[in-house]
Amino acid sequence: MERRLSPGDEVEGELQLATRYGVSRAVAREALRHLAALHMVQLANGKHPVVKPLSGDLLGVYFRWAIELEEGTFVELHELRRAVEGACAYHAAARRTPEDIAELNALLDRMRAEQDREAFAELDLELHVAIARAAHNRLLLHTVESVRQALRDVIVTGMELMERQGGAEPAIPRLQRGHERIVKPIIDRDPALARRRMDDHLRGAVANYVAAGHQGGEG
């Protein structure tokens, strides 16, 4: 029976792997490098490779490349977010713990006090990850975390577009109202309303970009 490895476990080094499988050390070394590139193991000089925890790192690489290389991907990415984060909001409303509520409220407090666009954008992304964490589903969480990496450079552009299109009120308080509307049904244990409000929030973000003629991720 093959031994099942867990995060933090050591993997045999290149010499042991080469001996076990009857290949050269160069082949074993290259195999380990491929595993490292896939974020499956951590390599360090003079130490055995170590199994990395499950994460969305590889998905994050994919989404960042998609945003940078493919025209129109920003809108597609938000369509994906509507499906994934709608589910996160739904499950968060059903499963949230007192600790989850405390984290969400703390982030909302920080967002209310923030006026800098870039700092607010980072808190925006943190809140969406916290909602995914409150869903208590690791695969949903990893997906949201990976999308967050791809969105770092476009959230501020979205705020600029909102202000360019939408009158005198700054973007930050308008976005904040949307976040408050999402968190309230999560705290109130209303999964259907939480999903609907998350969907409305992300649909609005897409509408801003489409209205301004921005189909991709560039501002």
N, C-alpha and C positions, 0 to 999 in steps of 0.2 A: 504494500500500500504506500502511495506517495505521501510524504509529509506535507501537511498544509501549513503554510507560513502565515503569520499574523504581523500587523504593523509593529515595527520595532525589532523584529527577529533579524538575526544575521543570516546572510546568504553565504554559501561557500565562495571562496575567492577564485580567481581565474585559474590558479594551478590545480585546485581540487576539482573544479568543473571540467577542466581539460582532461584530467585523469579519469574522472567518472564517465565522461561521454566519448573518450577516445578521439579528441580533437586537439589542435594546437592551442597554445596559450593565446596566440593572436586572435583566433576565432572566439575563444571564451571571453577575451577582453572586449571584443567588438560586441558580443551578445550583451554583456553587462552595460556597455555604453548605450545600446539601444534601449534597454530597460530603464536606464537613467533618463534618457530623452523622453520616454513615455511617462516619467514621473512615478515609476513603480518602485525604484530603489534609489537610495542615496549613496553616492560614491565618495570616498575620502582616502587620500594617500595613506598607505600603511595600515588601513583598517579594512575589515570585511564589509562588503556592501550590506546595507540595512534596508529592510522593507519599509516603504513610506506609507503613512496612513492614506486611506481612501480620500480623494479630494477632487475638486473640479479643475485642477490646474491644466490638464490637457484640453478640456473643453474651452477654458479661457483662452488658450493659444488659438484655437480654431475660431472663436468668435472675434478676437482682435483682428486676425487676418481677414475674416469676412468683411468687417467694417472698413478696413483699409483698402481692400482690393476690389470689392464688388459694388457697383453702383446699385442703389436701391436697397441695400442690405439693412440699413437702419430701420426702415419701415418693417421689413420682415422680422428683424430682431424684436421689435416691439410687439408684433403679432405673436411671436413666441412667448414674450413676457406675459402677454394677456392670458395665455393658456396656463403657463407655469405659475405665475404669481397670483392668478385668480384662485388656483388650487391651494396655494400657500395660505392666502387669506382665509379661504374656507376652512381648512384644517386647523389653522391657528385659532380661529374663533371656537372651534370644537375642543381643542386640546391645550390651549394656553394655560400656563401655570402662574401662580403669584409672582414668581421670578421673571417670567416673560413679560407680564404686565408692568412690572417695575422697570424693566429695560426699555420697553416701548415708551412709557411715560417720561423716562429720563431723556431719551432721544428727542421727544417732542419738546421738552423744556429747553434743551440746547438749541433746537431749531428755531424756537420762538425768539430767542435772544440773538440770533445770528443774522447779520445784514450783508456779509461778504458773500458774493455769488459762489466763488470756488469752495469756500468752507461750507456753505449751505448745501452745495451739490454733493459734497462728501458725506454730510450727515443724511441727506436724502437717500443715498445709496446704502448707508449703514442701516437706516430704518427698514428698507426693503429686505435686507439680509436678516434683520432681527425678526421681521414677520415670518420669513422662511424658517428661521430657527424655531420660532414658536409653533410651527406646523409639526415639528418633531418627526420629520421625514428626511433622512440624510441625503437621498438622491435629489429631492426638491431643493434642499439647501445648497448642495454642490452646484446645481444648475444655476441658481440665482447668483451665487458667488462668482461663477465663471462669467456670467453676463455682466455683472458689475465691473469686472476688469475691462471689458470692451467698451463700457459706457463712460469711463472716466473723462474722456476728452470731448464728449458731446453734450453732457448735461448743461454746462454753462451756456453753450450755444442755444440750447432749447429755451433757456430763460431769456436770452437776448431776443430771440424770435417772438416770445410771448409779449415782451414789452413793445417790440416794434409793431405788432399787430393789434394789441389789445388795450389801447387807451392809456390813461395816466397812472393807473395803479401799478406799482412795481410787481415783478414776477414772484418774489419771495413770499409775500403774504398770500398771494393767490394759490401758490403751490402748497403753502402750509395748511390752508383750509382743506385742500384735498387730502392731505396726509391725516389731519385730524378726523376727517370723515371716514377714512379707512380704519383707523385704529379703534374708534368708538365701538363699532359692532363686534370687533374682535374681543374687546373687553366685555361687552354685553352678551357674549356667546350667541351671536346671530350669524351663523356661517353663510347663509344665502345672501344677506345684505352685505357682508364683508366682501364676498366674491364680486358682487355687482359693483360695489364702489371701487374696488381695485380695477376692474375692467373699465369703468368710466374714466378713471384717472389715467390709465395708460392709453386708452383710445384718444383722450385729449392731447396727450404728448405727440402721438402720430399726426393728429390733425394740424397741430402747429407747424410741423415740418412740411407736410404736404402743401399747406396753404402758402408757405413761403417758397415753395419750389425746391426744397431740400429733400431729395430722395435718399441720399447716402448719408454717411456719417460726418461729412465735412461741413463746418459752419460757414 
